[in-house]
Amino acid sequence: MNSSIAKVAGILAIVAGALFVLAGGVTWGLITTNLAEQNITVAEDSKMLPGDDVNGPFSAFAQAQIIDEHAMAGTEGRTYAELGGLVKEAEAAGDTALAEELQGQRTTVMNASASAESWLGAPVPEMEPGAALAELVRRWLRAFGPGTERDLTWWLGDTLTRVRAALRAVGAVKVSLQDGGTGYVLPDDLEPDEPVEPWAALLPTLDPTTMGWQARDWYLGRHRSHLFDTAGNGGTTAWWDGRIVGAWHQLDGERVQVHLLEDVARDGVRALEVEAERLTEWLDGARPGARWPSPVLAALRKARAT
């Protein structure tokens, strides 16, 4: 499988999940429709939601988790970091063949590889690299805009020069941000969004919305050190009215519980309790694990063990 095509397909699939937190119920409906149209089903050997249609963040998480499990099975449970150490040992010993084999396993674990066609339900069209990058930028702006050049270079892992060329290609328009910086939106996205009622959401580890921007203070506030590990992986999050206000966990059994990091008043508490109850029912006894537990959940787990 062409790795660059797979990467493009993977990013396009991820972008589809990012809008619902930002625009409330209407956008959530659009996202579930888009995911459902891909006709993806969670693998039957998944411990979480086997056979379920992938039409939301948790079914998408379940599918990603079983892909990761399959990748780990091919390495006898050895992690990306462990394989890196073994590659160096093999190279130092002059065993080039073993080093190449281990590096291949390491790449598989890193990518959690799966056929892009199996995820998207159709072959991935080939695109000229510049056009493909412009399409990614267009979709990112549609989901996350307004965003900055820094957000895009971080999210894409690309150069500022190429990002600027892609912004020009899609006709992105400069706008002023509340912090005084400069952001970009698509030319048909210049009108202010209509106000929405306060809403609550519980999102899984590494959710695209949590991870969508490089600059996160406007929705994360002072909680970065509680919810992101040192490598930048975001844990489970509890959202109230457009901002992250805490995390959720299942440390005491199957029931989902919310751990708040700030006061959200009575309406916020009740709305998050409703979401926790709904998520508990929807998971139906499943307890999705997290390879990268956030610092706050690690501290909660440690406190329960003492």
C-alpha angles and dihedrals in degrees: 000000000000103000095209092052090047090051092051091048092048093051092047090052092049093050090059091069100051107078107067098079093051099052105029125222099346094057092043088059091053092049095049089049092051093049092046091053089062090066093219119162127197110250114264092236092057115119089215123059098338112197093010119139112252100239105131144027098279097047087047088050090050091053092048090048094054091047088054090048091053090049092051091049088061091058097045089250096304114146129229091258093047091050090050090058091048091050090055091048092051092048091049089051091051093244098140095169093055092045090054092047092050092046089054090053089048091054090050092053092046094051097035081217124220134154110278088214091056089054098043099036094231139055115281111246116236114244136186107258095244092049091047092052091048090051091051090050091048092052092044091053090047090054103032108018137166090059137149133243087250091055091052098045089050095045095046097037087226137125126277090238093057093043091053090049090052091049089054091047093057093043093242114189124221117238133179117250126214091250091057095257130121123256136176134233134176115269092248093050101068099110117095115256117254114253115260132203117261110277139186131219138173113210130191130241114296092007110177092239093054090045098039101103136040091214105058107160093103092066102016100046115177095341100089095104091050099048106031126062123223091270092057098255112149119221130208113314139202115211130199123182096339099318137091108248103166147325138271131224147169098220094134099047136293096326115101113233129191121224110199123210095189141020114277098172125236097299092052094047092050094046091051091047089055090051091049091052091047093048092048090054093045094050088052096202098326117131109197111208127221122224088196108040112192119247092251093054091045088054092048091050091049091049091053091051094056 
